[in-house]
């Protein structure tokens, strides 16, 4: 898919090669979670494996959950899970993740177990996630869990507008309070933008706001 300028408007080339012309465009292409391609990962997505604790932590009330990730995103997800889960196995690929203020706070959580310098080797389960196989300092072990969160971040699907100068350093589309970009007639909403929140209801609302403001833009032309 590609969006480019044409005669004061836009040309949109779809994945199938169809060419569309428009005076305004709303980009709502979302974001793709970063995967590790461990055995069992793709098969168990949505079957106890999630990439967003913000969205799905409540499904693990009084259950055992594992969380593999790095940076502030993983620690915030662990804090969210620790509020509801029976036990949280926090699998950190880096040894220094827990040195932040939130990391020190998490250490005091009685239901959180921290594993440092971890490689996630395999995700096991028939119909749903049943365990994870991890390796740390040369030792491999299997941890029984009811679910797994992989929190390595999201990659915004902003490639269609990469040449229009509307993205920031991480590739997110920069928008204002009206979901408008700096490029006239180009609007964006949802996780592809710099105001992403990983909540369907909020993304739907942002999409409606972008559409209404795009309509106002068309009326003014």
N, C-alpha and C positions, 0 to 999 in steps of 0.2 A: 504494500500500500504506500502511496506517495501523494503528498499534498503540495502543490506549487502555485505560484501566482499566475494570473492570466487576465489581462484587460481590466484591472481594478478588482478582480474577483479571484476565484480559485479554480484550479483543475484538480480533481481527485481521481487518481488511478487506483482501482481496487486490486485485490490479490488475483482476481480472475482476468485482469487486464482491461476491464471496462473503464471508460473515461467519463467522468461526470463533471459538469460545470456548476458553480454556485457563487453567489455573491457573499455568502457567509458560511462558515463551517464551525461546528462544535466537535471538538476532539474529546472522546471519552473512551480511549483505548485501554485504560487500566494499567496495571503493573504485573510483572511476572515474578513470583518468589524465586529466590536463588536456591537451587537444589544442589545436592552433593552426589546424586546418582549412585547411592549405595544400593546393594541388592535388596529388593523388597520395597524400595521407596515409591516408585511409580505405581506399583500394584496396590499399595495400601493407602494412597491418598484418599481422604474422605472416609477411610475405614479405621479411624483412630489416629491417623496422621494428618496434622494440620500445619500450616505455615503462619498462623496468626492466633496467638493467645488472646489478643484483644477481642477477637471475634468468637472464639470457641472455648475459652477457659471454663465457662459455666457448665460445659458438658462433662467435666471431670470432677464434679463435687464428690468428695469422699472417695476418690479413686487415686491410684498411683499413676503419676505421669512423669515422663522424661522430657527434658528440654535441651536441645543441642543448638548452640549459637554463640555469638560473640558480640562484644560491645554493649553500649547502653541499651540497645533494643532487646537483647537477650535478658539482661538483668531486669528490665521493666516487665518483660513477659514472665519471668520467674516470680517476681513480686506479686503479679496478678494471679498466677497459678497457686502460689503458697497460701493465698487467702481462702481458697476453696478446696483444694485437693487434699487428700489424706497424706500423701507423701510426694515430694518433687525431687527427682534426680536431675540435678543441673550439670550438664555435660559441657565443659568449657575447653575449646581447643587451645586456649592461651592460658598461661599460668597467672597472668597479671590482671585478669578481668575483675577480680574481687577487691582490688585496691581502691576503688572509687567509694564515695560516701554511701551510695546505694548498695554496693558490694558488702561493705562493713555491716550495714543494716541487715542484709539478707543472712549473714552468718549467724545472727541471733534467732533466725526462724527455726523452731524445733522440728518442723516437718520437712526441712530442706537439706538434702545431702549434696555436697559439691564434689565433683570429680574434675581435676585439673589436667591440662595437657592431654586431652582425649581425642581419639580418632573414632568416629562412628563407622563401624565396619559393615553392619548388616541390620536390617529391620525384619523381624520374624513375626509370623502369624498366618493363620489360614484365611479366615474371613475378616478378622480385625487384628490390629497390632496386639501382640502378646508379649514381646520382649525385644530388647535391643542388644546387639553385641558391640562392645566397645573395647578399645585397646589403649592402654596408658602405660608409658615407661616399659614397654615390651611385654606387659601382662594383658591377656585377653580375658574378658569376663562377660557373662550374659546376665542382663538385669531384667527381671519380670516386671512389666508395666501394662497399664490398660490403654495407654496412648502415648504419642510422641509429638512434640512440637519442634519444628526446625525454624529457627529465627536467625537467618543470615542476611535479612534485608530483602528489599524489593527493587527490581529493575523496571523503571517506567517505560512503557511501550510508546515512546515519543519519536521513534525513528521516522514516521511519516512527515514530521515537521522539523526534522533536524537541520534543514537548510534555511529556515525562516528566522533564525536568531531569537527564538522565544524560550529557550531552555536555559537552566542554570547548570552549574558544574557537574551535578549528578544526573543530568538528563531530564529533570522534571520541568514541566511547562510552567512558567511563571505567570500567575494571573492576579488580577485585582479583585476587589470586593464584588464586582459584577461578573466575575468569571471571564473577563476579557484579557487577552494577551496584549503585548505591545504592537502586534501586527493588526491593522484595521480589518475588522470582519472575522477575525479568528478568535474563537472562544474555546475554553476547555473546562472539564469537570472531572472529579473523581481522583483515583489514585495515581493518574498520570501527571497530576499537577503538584505544585510545591505546597499545597495545603491538604495533602492526602491524610486520611484518618482511619482507613481500613474498616469502615462501617458502612454497610449497604444502605441503610436509611439516609445517612448523611450524603453519600454519593448520589443517591436518587434525587435528593433535594438540590444538590449542587447542579445536577444535570438539568432539572426543571428551571433553575435560576439562569443557567447558561442559555437555555433555549429561549426564555422570555427576553433576555437581554439581546440575544441575536436577532429576535423579531423586532425589538425596538431599533436596533441598528439598521435593519432593512427598511423600516418605515422612514428613517431619517435620510435615506439615500435618494 
